[in-house]
């Protein structure tokens, strides 16, 4: 990926390092391979998203959940590849395990069939959008956007917009709603909560880097 100076906020030596690289204790990290460490972080990220998905305020057609916060935190903490794959793992886990919002499960949450007709789950677009949002937020974190509050807010707003970019058109196809109805049902009810999630996540990352207390290049 080409990185323009405007997007990049780190010197070359620090680029690509995220707060997730500090989550595994050095004593443990030295005893396991990097592949195992990355896999463990991705599994932990998927489980964390599954946990936040159980924070639910029921409503139709799409419930309000804590998933978005989980996706933003996992993407920002793990970076583009690990964050994206971790979120993909969460989505795939939901095909077999009750890890979606309100303990839902099954591929029919995304796509199913009824009377030989394809049926799109109303939440499917959001679930797919999570994967791309986590990867994008992770990439911005690798470029240093999460090192200060305003940069983190910007990264998470962009990630949230990606989720809506997938979720709203999908909701339109799944329900037959027009653009106005889909926005009224699939965006407007979430804006206040998403704003709180973004502010909370954006506050956590600079604080986490402060706790680390050293430049990534000096690990």
C-alpha positions, 0 to 999 in steps of 0.5 A: 500500500502506498502511504502518503505523508499526510496519512502517515504520522510515524517515522519509518522505524515505528510504522506498522507497530500497534498497541497489540504488539505490547499485549503479550508479555515479553517473557511469554513472547520470547518462548513462542513463535511470532505465528503463534503469538499473532494467532493468539491475538486474533483469537482473543480479538474474535472472542472480545468482539463476541463478548461485546456483541452480547451488549444488546438493546433490542430493536427492529430491524437491527438491534443496538449492540456493543459490537462496533466498539469491539470491532474498533478496539480490535482493529486499532489494537491488532492492526490491519491484517490481524484486526481484519482476520480476527473480525473475519474469524468472529463472523465465521464463528457465528455460523456455528456458535451463538456469538452474534448479537443476542446469542444469534448464530447461523449463516442465515444472519447474512444469507439464507434461503426460503422457498428456493429464494435467496434471503438476506439477513438484515444484519449481514451488511453490518457483519461484513462491514465489520471486517473491512472497518477493522482492517482500515482502522488497523491500517490507520493505527499502524500509521500512528493515528491512534497515538493521540485523541483526535487522530483516534477519533478520525480513524474510528469515524472512518471505520464507522462510516465503512460499517454503514457503507455496507450495512445500509445498502444491505438493509435496503435489499433485505427489507425493501426499504428505500434509502430514507427508510434504511437510514432512519432504521439502520443509521439514525438510531445508532448515531448517539451510541456510536459517538459514545463508543468512538469517544471511549475507544479514542480515549483508550488508545492514547492512554494505552500508549502512555501506559506503555511508556516508551517508544515502540522502536525501543521495545 
